[in-house]
Amino acid sequence: MITTVNPATGQQVASFEAHTDAEVDQILTTAAKAQTQWRTVPLEERVTYLTSAAKVLRERQEQYAQMITLEMGKPIAEARSEIEKCALTLDYYAENAETYLAPEAIETQAEESGVVFEPLGVVLAIMPWNYPFWQFFRFAAPALAAGNGAILKHANNVPQAAIAAEEILRDAGVPEGLFATVLVDSSKVAAMIADDRIAAVTLTGSTEVGAIVAGQAGNSLKKQVLELGGSDPFIVLSDANVQKAAEVAVKARFTNGGQSCVNSKRFIVHDSIADEFVKHFTDGVAALKVGDPTNEATQIGPMARANLRAEIDGQVQRSIEAGADLKLGGTVLEGEGFYYAPTVLDHVKPGHAAFDEETFGPVAAVIRVSSTEEAIRLANQTEFGLAATVWSENREAARQVVSQLDAGAVFVNGMVASDPRLPFGGIKKSGYGRELSSYGIREFTNIKTVWYGPNYNG
């Protein structure tokens, strides 16, 4: 059985029968057949289905937002924003896919030569619980526009979101079977990856799971896009606007309860302004409203699962034992549900769990440095390389820092966020490949070279 547990109460609210092996086999057969027809549909027609899906999402925004909040505990206001972001991305690709997939002429000795972009086939999408709609639709919009089919294996604690994804595309008119959700245990994924009807794989999830999926896909020589963990640095240089940096830092760390790979996690602050930053930051964190995620005023809901809360608490306690200074929080909150107090740790150093490990929850680590060079060194002293933030009032100084950071994205004087107009992805153990923008839509295409010589019979 695949079950939904409300993280605000710890109570099971729904359960679903897992698909059998025979049912999965039929789903894959149907998807492969549907995709062979879908790839022949003109692009200008394919993108109309994206527009229709965006319309469905907006019409049912409240219904799906409530579903997100019920299944993974996101505050309702953030859940509504997630649905709208999905709709915006569908609209974006409906408007831009034709440009991004247009054939490219390249001058060679041939009479005509260049590149065309053709679909790969059916893509297996293995998706996480933390943004149960967004993570899927940011993949699905470009993949479907490019002529691919898709199978969704969602995290098993959000089965209703997984079922809803299929419902949305079906109601938008997407051909039957081209996209389908499979409700299966994770142990069934390897067989799907190896199946000849699956052409490629995309995963958003932990680095540990990413390594497993990469190995399985590699054994079958199948294309992968992996968006994995992060321990993003938020660097505050000595000339930064400290109050503004601290204000944005609160949102950058605690959005979605800190349960995002692209949340800032390590706050690397110059000694000269560190005390001021920590005061503003801690005051901002202390003001966050923790509570029932269905309440409009709530800013921090429960963590998604009990084991995740236990893991983050263990990281906090180990960091304190190693010498970190607890400024705020650091406790499991009493009562029902999986709540953890928003936490700020100061004087965190390499060797502390809060520095060395990805902290996936409402915990911020402040690291003090004496120079810009030290800030860069510590920012890069991690196995991850997803994104980074730099705060400085000197644009040229900021550019120098940006050029030395190991990250797939760097934001200056602002919070890291995904945007359909910009590529999204990481390096090192944060994964490879890109989602969104023109780069994302081409990830699951055959970039085919075409070369025409002369006609020899006139």
C-alpha positions in Angstrom: 0.0 0.0 0.0 1.1 3.6 -0.7 -0.1 5.9 2.0 -0.6 9.6 2.8 0.3 10.7 6.3 -0.6 14.3 7.4 2.7 15.6 8.8 0.8 18.2 10.9 -0.9 15.4 12.9 1.0 12.2 12.1 -2.2 10.6 11.1 -2.8 8.5 8.0 -5.4 10.1 5.8 -5.4 8.0 2.6 -4.0 4.8 1.1 -3.7 3.4 -2.4 -3.0 0.0 -3.9 0.4 -0.2 -5.5 0.5 -1.1 -9.2 1.3 -4.7 -10.0 4.1 -5.7 -12.3 1.6 -6.5 -15.0 0.0 -3.1 -14.6 3.3 -1.4 -14.9 4.1 -3.4 -18.0 0.9 -2.3 -19.6 1.5 1.3 -18.6 4.9 1.3 -20.3 3.6 -0.4 -23.4 0.8 2.2 -23.7 3.2 5.1 -23.2 5.7 3.9 -25.8 2.9 3.5 -28.3 1.4 6.9 -27.5 4.8 8.6 -27.8 5.4 7.2 -31.3 2.2 9.1 -32.4 2.9 12.2 -30.2 6.3 12.8 -31.8 4.5 13.3 -35.2 2.1 15.9 -33.9 3.3 19.4 -35.0 5.0 21.3 -32.3 2.6 24.2 -32.6 -0.2 21.8 -31.7 1.7 20.0 -28.9 2.2 23.3 -27.0 -1.5 24.0 -27.0 -1.8 21.2 -24.5 0.6 23.0 -22.2 -1.6 26.0 -22.2 -4.6 23.8 -21.4 -2.8 22.2 -18.5 -1.9 25.7 -17.1 -5.6 26.6 -17.3 -6.5 23.4 -15.4 -4.0 24.2 -12.7 -5.3 27.8 -12.2 -8.9 26.7 -12.1 -8.1 24.1 -9.4 -5.4 26.0 -7.6 -7.1 25.9 -4.2 -7.8 22.2 -4.5 -4.3 21.3 -5.3 -2.7 23.7 -2.8 -4.8 22.0 -0.1 -3.5 18.7 -1.3 0.1 19.8 -1.1 -0.3 21.1 2.4 -2.1 17.9 3.5 0.5 15.6 2.2 3.8 17.3 2.9 3.0 20.2 5.3 3.9 23.2 3.2 2.1 26.4 4.5 -1.0 27.0 2.3 0.3 30.3 0.9 3.4 28.7 -0.4 1.4 25.8 -1.8 -0.7 28.2 -3.8 2.4 29.9 -5.1 3.8 26.5 -6.2 0.7 25.8 -8.3 0.9 29.2 -10.0 4.6 28.7 -10.7 3.8 25.4 -12.5 1.2 27.2 -14.6 3.6 30.0 -15.5 6.2 27.4 -16.6 3.7 25.6 -18.8 2.8 28.9 -20.4 6.5 29.8 -20.8 7.2 26.7 -22.8 4.0 27.0 -24.8 5.3 30.4 -25.9 9.0 29.5 -26.4 9.3 25.9 -27.3 9.1 26.6 -31.1 12.1 29.0 -30.8 14.1 26.6 -28.6 13.6 23.6 -30.9 13.9 25.3 -34.2 16.4 23.7 -36.6 19.8 25.4 -36.6 21.6 25.9 -39.9 25.4 25.5 -39.8 27.6 26.4 -42.7 30.0 23.6 -43.9 31.1 22.3 -47.3 27.7 20.7 -47.7 25.0 22.2 -49.7 22.9 22.2 -46.6 23.8 21.2 -43.0 22.8 21.8 -39.5 21.1 20.4 -36.4 17.6 19.3 -35.6 16.1 18.4 -32.2 14.1 15.3 -32.0 12.5 13.5 -29.0 14.2 10.6 -27.3 11.1 8.6 -26.3 9.5 7.9 -22.9 11.3 9.5 -20.0 11.1 8.1 -16.4 10.7 11.0 -14.0 11.6 10.1 -10.3 10.4 13.0 -8.3 10.6 14.2 -4.6 8.0 15.2 -2.1 9.2 18.7 -1.2 7.7 20.5 -4.2 5.4 17.7 -5.4 3.8 19.7 -8.3 6.6 22.0 -9.3 9.4 19.4 -9.5 7.3 17.4 -11.9 5.9 20.2 -14.1 9.3 21.9 -14.6 10.4 18.6 -16.2 7.1 17.7 -17.9 6.5 21.0 -19.7 9.6 21.0 -21.8 9.7 17.2 -22.2 6.2 16.9 -23.6 6.7 20.0 -25.8 9.8 18.3 -27.3 7.7 15.2 -28.2 8.6 12.9 -25.4 6.3 10.8 -23.3 6.7 10.5 -19.5 6.2 8.1 -16.6 6.1 9.6 -13.1 7.5 7.7 -10.1 6.8 10.1 -7.3 7.9 10.0 -3.7 5.6 7.6 -1.9 4.5 10.0 0.8 2.7 12.2 -1.9 0.6 9.7 -3.8 -2.3 12.1 -4.2 -0.1 14.7 -5.9 1.2 11.9 -8.2 -2.3 10.9 -9.2 -3.3 14.6 -9.6 -0.4 15.1 -12.1 -1.9 12.4 -14.4 -5.4 13.9 -13.9 -4.3 17.4 -14.9 -2.6 16.3 -18.1 -5.5 14.0 -19.0 -8.0 16.8 -18.4 -5.9 19.1 -20.5 -6.4 16.8 -23.4 -2.9 15.1 -23.5 -3.3 11.8 -25.4 -4.3 8.9 -23.3 -1.3 7.0 -21.9 1.4 9.4 -23.1 1.9 10.4 -19.5 1.1 8.1 -16.6 1.8 7.8 -12.9 3.1 4.5 -11.4 2.5 3.9 -7.7 5.2 1.4 -6.8 7.8 0.7 -4.2 11.3 2.1 -4.9 12.6 -1.4 -5.3 10.7 -1.6 -8.6 12.5 1.4 -10.2 15.6 -0.4 -11.4 13.6 -2.7 -13.6 11.8 0.3 -15.2 15.1 2.1 -15.8 16.4 -1.1 -17.6 13.3 -1.5 -19.6 13.8 -0.8 -23.3 10.6 1.2 -23.4 12.2 3.8 -21.2 14.6 6.0 -23.2 16.0 8.3 -20.4 15.7 9.1 -16.7 15.4 12.3 -14.7 15.7 12.4 -10.9 15.3 15.2 -8.4 16.4 13.8 -5.0 19.2 13.1 -2.6 22.8 12.6 -3.7 22.7 9.0 -2.4 19.7 8.1 -4.5 21.1 10.0 -7.4 24.3 7.8 -7.4 22.1 4.6 -7.4 19.9 5.8 -10.3 23.0 7.1 -12.2 24.5 3.6 -11.9 21.4 1.9 -13.0 20.8 4.2 -16.0 24.5 4.0 -16.9 24.4 0.2 -17.0 21.7 0.6 -19.7 23.5 3.5 -21.4 20.6 5.9 -20.9 20.6 9.6 -20.7 20.1 11.1 -17.2 19.5 14.5 -15.7 20.2 14.6 -12.0 19.2 17.5 -9.7 20.5 16.4 -6.3 21.4 17.8 -2.9 23.0 21.1 -1.9 24.7 22.9 0.9 24.4 26.3 -0.6 26.6 29.1 0.7 25.2 32.6 1.4 28.2 34.9 1.5 27.9 38.3 3.2 31.0 40.4 2.4 32.1 43.3 4.6 30.6 46.0 2.4 27.1 44.4 2.2 23.9 46.0 3.3 23.7 43.8 6.4 20.1 44.4 7.4 18.8 43.6 3.9 21.0 40.6 3.6 19.7 39.3 6.9 16.1 39.9 5.9 16.5 38.0 2.7 18.5 35.3 4.5 15.5 34.4 6.6 13.4 33.6 3.5 16.3 32.0 1.7 16.8 29.5 4.5 13.3 28.9 5.8 11.1 28.9 2.7 9.4 25.5 2.6 10.5 24.8 6.1 14.1 24.7 4.9 13.3 21.5 3.0 14.7 22.4 -0.4 18.0 21.5 -2.1 18.3 25.1 -3.2 17.7 26.8 0.2 20.7 28.7 1.4 22.2 26.6 4.3 25.6 27.9 5.2 25.7 31.7 6.0 29.4 32.7 5.5 29.7 36.2 7.0 32.7 38.6 7.4 33.8 39.0 11.0 33.4 42.8 10.8 29.7 42.6 10.3 28.9 39.2 11.7 27.5 40.3 15.1 25.1 42.7 13.4 24.1 40.1 10.8 23.4 37.4 13.5 21.3 39.8 15.5 19.1 40.8 12.5 19.0 37.2 11.2 18.1 35.7 14.6 15.4 38.3 15.2 13.9 37.5 11.9 13.9 33.8 12.5 12.4 34.2 15.9 9.5 36.2 14.4 8.5 33.3 12.0 5.1 31.9 12.8 5.2 28.1 13.3 1.9 26.2 13.3 -0.9 24.6 11.4 0.0 24.8 7.7 -3.6 25.4 6.7 -3.6 28.6 8.7 -3.0 31.6 6.4 -0.6 33.2 8.9 1.7 30.2 9.2 5.2 30.5 7.8 6.7 27.3 9.1 4.8 24.1 9.0 5.8 20.6 10.1 8.6 18.7 8.5 7.4 16.1 6.0 8.2 13.0 7.9 9.2 12.0 11.4 12.5 10.4 10.3 13.5 13.7 8.6 12.9 15.6 11.8 15.0 13.1 13.8 17.8 13.4 11.2 17.9 17.2 11.4 17.8 17.2 15.2 20.8 14.8 15.2 22.8 17.1 13.0 22.0 20.1 15.3 23.0 18.2 18.5 26.2 16.9 16.9 27.1 20.4 15.8 26.5 21.8 19.3 28.6 19.0 20.8 31.4 19.9 18.4 31.4 23.6 19.4 28.7 25.4 17.5 26.8 28.1 19.4 23.0 27.6 19.6 21.4 31.0 19.2 17.8 29.9 18.7 15.7 26.7 18.6 17.4 23.4 18.5 14.5 21.4 19.8 11.7 19.0 18.7 8.5 20.8 19.3 6.0 19.1 21.6 2.6 17.9 20.5 1.3 16.0 17.5 2.9 16.3 14.1 6.5 16.6 12.9 7.4 20.1 14.0 11.0 21.3 14.6 11.8 24.7 16.1 13.5 27.2 13.6 17.1 27.0 14.6 20.2 29.3 14.2 23.7 28.0 14.9 26.6 30.4 15.1 30.3 29.9 15.0 29.9 26.8 12.8 33.1 25.4 11.4 34.3 22.6 9.1 33.9 19.4 10.9 30.5 20.3 12.3 27.6 18.4 10.9 25.8 21.6 10.0 28.8 22.6 7.8 29.8 19.2 6.3 26.3 17.7 5.6 23.2 18.8 3.8 20.7 20.1 6.4 17.3 19.5 5.0 15.1 21.4 7.5 14.6 24.6 9.4 18.3 25.0 10.6 20.7 27.7 9.6 24.5 27.6 10.1 26.5 30.9 10.5 30.2 30.6 9.6 32.4 33.6 10.4 35.4 34.5 8.2 38.2 37.1 8.3 38.5 37.7 4.5 36.9 37.3 1.2 39.4 34.6 0.3 38.5 32.6 3.3 34.8 33.0 2.4 35.4 31.6 -1.1 37.5 28.7 0.3 34.8 27.7 2.8 32.0 28.2 0.3 33.7 25.7 -2.0 34.7 23.3 0.9 31.7 21.0 0.2 30.9 18.0 -2.0 27.9 20.0 -3.3 27.7 22.6 -6.0 24.1 23.6 -6.6 23.9 27.3 -6.1 25.4 30.2 -4.1 24.6 33.7 -3.0 26.9 36.7 -2.7 26.0 40.0 -0.9 28.2 43.1 -1.7 27.6 46.7 -2.6 30.7 46.5 -4.9 29.6 45.0 -8.2 33.2 44.4 -9.4 34.1 42.7 -6.1 31.0 40.5 -6.4 32.0 39.5 -9.9 35.4 38.4 -8.7 33.7 36.1 -6.1 31.1 34.8 -8.5 33.9 33.6 -10.9 35.5 31.6 -8.1 32.5 29.7 -6.7 31.8 26.1 -7.6 28.1 26.3 -8.3 25.6 25.8 -11.1 24.1 29.3 -10.3 25.2 32.3 -8.3 22.8 35.1 -7.3 24.1 38.5 -6.2 22.2 40.6 -3.7 19.1 38.3 -4.0 17.7 34.9 -3.0 18.4 31.9 -5.2 15.2 30.8 -7.0 14.5 28.7 -10.1 13.1 30.7 -13.0 11.9 29.0 -16.3 13.9 31.6 -18.3 17.2 30.5 -16.7 18.9 27.0 -16.6 18.8 25.2 -13.3 21.1 22.5 -12.1 24.4 21.8 -10.3 27.9 20.4 -10.4 29.9 18.1 -8.2 27.6 15.9 -6.1 24.7 18.2 -6.8 24.2 16.4 -10.1 24.5 17.2 -13.8 22.3 18.3 -16.7 20.0 21.3 -16.7 16.3 21.9 -16.3 14.4 24.9 -17.5 15.2 27.5 -20.2 16.4 26.5 -23.7 19.0 24.2 -22.1 16.3 22.2 -20.3 14.1 21.5 -23.3 17.0 20.1 -25.2 18.2 17.7 -22.5 15.7 15.0 -23.7 16.2 15.5 -27.4 18.4 13.8 -29.9 20.6 16.7 -31.2 20.8 15.3 -34.7 23.3 16.4 -37.3 21.9 16.6 -40.8 24.2 17.0 -43.8 23.1 17.2 -47.5 25.4 16.8 -50.4 24.7 17.6 -54.0 22.1 15.9 -56.2 24.1 14.0 -58.7 21.4 13.5 -61.2 20.7 17.2 -61.7 
